[in-house]
Amino acid sequence: MVADGEFVKVKTDEAVAIITISRPPENKVNVLTSKVMQELDRAMDECAADAHIHAIVITGEGPYTFIAGADVKEIAKINSPQEAVELAQKGQGVFNKIENLKKPVICAINAICLGGGMELAMACHMRIASDRAKMGQPEILLGIIPGFGGTQRLLRLVGPAKARELILTGDQISAKDALEIGLVNQVVPEGRLLKESVGLAKKIASRPQAAVQLIQKAILEGSEKKLSEGLSLEAMLFGEVCKTEDMKEGVRAFLEKRQPKFQGR
């Protein structure tokens, strides 16, 4: 059972954990304060350790934002380059944990998604946006650069030319434009966002989990390798999955023209 934090709420729906960034009462928008990041980090650890959770959805509470960004008040208190480096590394550590998770993580972008919020979304494995969402990396408008992975993940998702355009201008783009450049997987009506995101998570959660985790590994590790090395990794992982009971059941069910009954082993 994953416990709620003060600002990070967790509930489960079948084998899916729904993590909601819940804005502090005094704020109108969700912000990634140090406290929020600590609670998100803990929630990810607990979801990773819970064998009953097979997929995760991350979203934001409230009508205004998914996440407006990092806490500018905390950034304003930085007194040295070393403090800035440490702040960036802490944020990157949390988002790296999300990206490296064996369980698929889907980001449900309900509204404004800027700065650190967009960096969080890009660390997730898939992104579904509501039709009223706006996305951007506006750090340059504050005289800074993205620090939680924005320069690196954005270029890997949309290519260096578009990444430079978005980061160097600080412009926001619509959900429709984000879909066109491959930044999000789907755009859905605002009222259906969570249902569609959880539905996708449940579909993945119903698949044989050994195969799911090996696919996660193949894509994550293979993306950093040359094609020949990635193919070698894929062949090795194909060998691993063929040792599972679920593989035997899936193949047998296909040949017998029936639905497979996967047992997670």
URVEN-V126350 format. One record per residue. RES is the residue in one letter. PSI is psi in whole degrees, -180 to 180 (999 if undefined). Layout:
RES;PSI / RES;PSI
//
This chain:
M;125 / V;128 / A;148 / D;151 / G;-172 / E;-39 / F;-9 / V;111 / K;142 / V;130 / K;161 / T;146 / D;101 / E;-123 / A;17 / V;131 / A;132 / I;112 / I;123 / T;123 / I;114 / S;117 / R;143 / P;147 / P;-33 / E;-9 / N;150 / K;-17 / V;157 / N;133 / V;143 / L;77 / T;169 / S;-38 / K;-44 / V;-43 / M;-39 / Q;-43 / E;-37 / L;-42 / D;-46 / R;-42 / A;-39 / M;-40 / D;-44 / E;-39 / C;-39 / A;-36 / A;-17 / D;111 / A;-19 / H;-14 / I;123 / H;-16 / A;160 / I;140 / V;131 / I;129 / T;-180 / G;155 / E;147 / G;161 / P;-11 / Y;-47 / T;154 / F;-68 / I;130 / A;-18 / G;-168 / A;170 / D;107 / V;-31 / K;-37 / E;-39 / I;-38 / A;-21 / K;-2 / I;129 / N;-8 / S;157 / P;-35 / Q;-40 / E;-40 / A;-43 / V;-45 / E;-40 / L;-45 / A;-43 / Q;-36 / K;-46 / G;-43 / Q;-35 / G;-43 / V;-46 / F;-33 / N;-38 / K;-42 / I;-49 / E;-35 / N;0 / L;139 / K;-26 / K;134 / P;138 / V;124 / I;131 / C;124 / A;101 / I;102 / N;-25 / A;-134 / I;131 / C;98 / L;154 / G;-121 / G;-29 / G;-41 / M;-35 / E;-38 / L;-46 / A;-41 / M;-23 / A;-21 / C;160 / H;-27 / M;155 / R;129 / I;129 / A;145 / S;159 / D;-6 / R;7 / A;148 / K;142 / M;149 / G;166 / Q;86 / P;16 / E;-35 / I;-26 / L;-14 / L;3 / G;18 / I;-177 / I;163 / P;142 / G;-10 / F;25 / G;1 / G;-43 / T;-31 / Q;-45 / R;-36 / L;-43 / L;-32 / R;-26 / L;-40 / V;-3 / G;156 / P;-35 / A;-49 / K;-36 / A;-45 / R;-44 / E;-48 / L;-42 / I;-38 / L;-27 / T;-30 / G;11 / D;152 / Q;148 / I;156 / S;166 / A;-39 / K;-46 / D;-36 / A;-37 / L;-41 / E;-32 / I;5 / G;16 / L;-30 / V;158 / N;-39 / Q;155 / V;128 / V;160 / P;144 / E;-44 / G;-12 / R;3 / L;-55 / L;-39 / K;-44 / E;-40 / S;-46 / V;-36 / G;-43 / L;-42 / A;-41 / K;-39 / K;-46 / I;-39 / A;-24 / S;-11 / R;160 / P;122 / Q;-29 / A;-42 / A;-41 / V;-48 / Q;-35 / L;-33 / I;-44 / Q;-46 / K;-43 / A;-43 / I;-47 / L;-51 / E;-36 / G;-29 / S;-20 / E;6 / K;164 / K;158 / L;-45 / S;-39 / E;-38 / G;-39 / L;-37 / S;-41 / L;-45 / E;-44 / A;-42 / M;-43 / L;-32 / F;-38 / G;-40 / E;-44 / V;-27 / C;-4 / K;-7 / T;154 / E;-35 / D;-33 / M;-45 / K;-42 / E;-41 / G;-44 / V;-43 / R;-43 / A;-40 / F;-46 / L;-30 / E;2 / K;52 / R;168 / Q;134 / P;153 / K;89 / F;140 / Q;-1 / G;31 / R;999
//
